[in-house]
Amino acid sequence: MPSRALPSRTLVVLVTCPKRTVAERIARRLVSEGLAACVNVVPGLTSTYRWQGKICRDPELLLIIKTRRPLLQTLIDRVRALHPYTVPEVIALPLVGGSPAYLAWVEDATREPVAQALRPRKV
């Protein structure tokens, strides 16, 4: 398998969303813009957290996003722009292994010209 499919370049990013419409909109945009190869929308979560001094408990959906390390900051910025929360949860986890064919597909699927255009340019 080509070296470009090394697991260290592939990330799983977790994002929670308050509603299915929000989750689906973010998922579609990340994939269509080439920032994610795949986004799973997982319903049925309950999150318990501290916010502004209070303990809160809310239903949420989880996005499981597969992307590449070089796209992470652009992906974070895009999620923040699309997300209704003041402080959206965006957590990136490196992969330590996986199917070489799948990891190569993540690489290829996130090489769209749109992702290139969204990266900050050096002046």
RAZI-V595203 format. One record per residue. N is the residue number from 1. RES is the residue in three letters. OMEGA is omega in degrees with one decimal (* if undefined). D_LAST is the distance of its C-alpha to the last C-alpha in Angstrom with 2 decimals. Layout:
N:RES:OMEGA:D_LAST ; N:RES:OMEGA:D_LAST
This chain:
1:MET:-179.0:35.84 ; 2:PRO:-178.3:32.39 ; 3:SER:179.8:30.41 ; 4:ARG:-178.6:27.61 ; 5:ALA:179.9:30.11 ; 6:LEU:-178.6:30.28 ; 7:PRO:-176.0:31.12 ; 8:SER:178.2:28.58 ; 9:ARG:-175.5:25.74 ; 10:THR:179.4:27.68 ; 11:LEU:165.9:27.85 ; 12:VAL:-179.4:30.23 ; 13:VAL:179.6:28.90 ; 14:LEU:178.7:31.54 ; 15:VAL:174.7:31.24 ; 16:THR:-178.2:34.26 ; 17:CYS:-177.5:34.90 ; 18:PRO:-174.8:37.68 ; 19:LYS:178.7:38.78 ; 20:ARG:-178.2:38.94 ; 21:THR:177.6:37.23 ; 22:VAL:-179.0:34.16 ; 23:ALA:-179.1:34.21 ; 24:GLU:179.7:34.64 ; 25:ARG:179.0:31.88 ; 26:ILE:-179.5:29.32 ; 27:ALA:-178.0:30.65 ; 28:ARG:-178.4:30.51 ; 29:ARG:-179.2:26.95 ; 30:LEU:179.4:25.61 ; 31:VAL:-177.1:27.52 ; 32:SER:178.7:26.81 ; 33:GLU:176.8:23.03 ; 34:GLY:179.1:23.28 ; 35:LEU:178.6:22.45 ; 36:ALA:174.9:26.07 ; 37:ALA:-175.8:28.68 ; 38:CYS:174.0:31.52 ; 39:VAL:173.9:32.30 ; 40:ASN:176.0:35.87 ; 41:VAL:-176.1:37.18 ; 42:VAL:179.5:39.93 ; 43:PRO:168.7:42.23 ; 44:GLY:177.4:44.80 ; 45:LEU:168.1:43.05 ; 46:THR:-179.1:44.18 ; 47:SER:174.0:41.80 ; 48:THR:-173.2:43.19 ; 49:TYR:176.1:40.79 ; 50:ARG:178.5:40.64 ; 51:TRP:178.5:38.75 ; 52:GLN:175.6:39.09 ; 53:GLY:-178.5:42.17 ; 54:LYS:173.0:43.99 ; 55:ILE:-177.6:44.76 ; 56:CYS:176.8:43.79 ; 57:ARG:-174.9:44.83 ; 58:ASP:172.0:43.36 ; 59:PRO:178.4:43.40 ; 60:GLU:171.8:40.07 ; 61:LEU:180.0:38.71 ; 62:LEU:170.6:36.57 ; 63:LEU:173.2:33.69 ; 64:ILE:-170.5:33.45 ; 65:ILE:175.6:30.11 ; 66:LYS:-176.2:29.43 ; 67:THR:177.7:25.84 ; 68:ARG:-178.6:23.71 ; 69:ARG:-178.8:22.13 ; 70:PRO:-178.9:18.50 ; 71:LEU:-170.3:18.91 ; 72:LEU:-176.6:20.45 ; 73:GLN:177.5:17.89 ; 74:THR:177.6:17.12 ; 75:LEU:178.1:20.93 ; 76:ILE:179.9:21.61 ; 77:ASP:-179.2:19.39 ; 78:ARG:177.4:21.18 ; 79:VAL:179.8:24.56 ; 80:ARG:180.0:24.02 ; 81:ALA:-176.0:23.25 ; 82:LEU:-169.6:26.36 ; 83:HIS:180.0:28.73 ; 84:PRO:-178.6:31.31 ; 85:TYR:174.0:31.63 ; 86:THR:179.3:30.07 ; 87:VAL:-179.9:29.41 ; 88:PRO:175.0:29.57 ; 89:GLU:174.6:30.58 ; 90:VAL:-176.1:27.92 ; 91:ILE:-179.6:29.02 ; 92:ALA:179.0:27.76 ; 93:LEU:176.5:30.31 ; 94:PRO:174.7:29.86 ; 95:LEU:177.7:32.43 ; 96:VAL:178.5:34.72 ; 97:GLY:179.2:36.18 ; 98:GLY:178.1:37.15 ; 99:SER:179.4:38.23 ; 100:PRO:179.9:36.24 ; 101:ALA:179.3:36.48 ; 102:TYR:-179.9:35.16 ; 103:LEU:175.8:32.21 ; 104:ALA:177.8:31.36 ; 105:TRP:177.3:31.67 ; 106:VAL:177.4:29.21 ; 107:GLU:-176.6:26.68 ; 108:ASP:-175.9:27.43 ; 109:ALA:179.8:27.61 ; 110:THR:177.4:24.13 ; 111:ARG:179.4:22.46 ; 112:GLU:177.8:22.55 ; 113:PRO:-179.3:19.84 ; 114:VAL:179.3:19.58 ; 115:ALA:178.4:18.50 ; 116:GLN:-177.6:15.72 ; 117:ALA:-178.1:14.53 ; 118:LEU:-179.5:14.73 ; 119:ARG:176.4:12.46 ; 120:PRO:-179.1:9.32 ; 121:ARG:175.3:6.30 ; 122:LYS:-178.8:3.77 ; 123:VAL:*:0.00
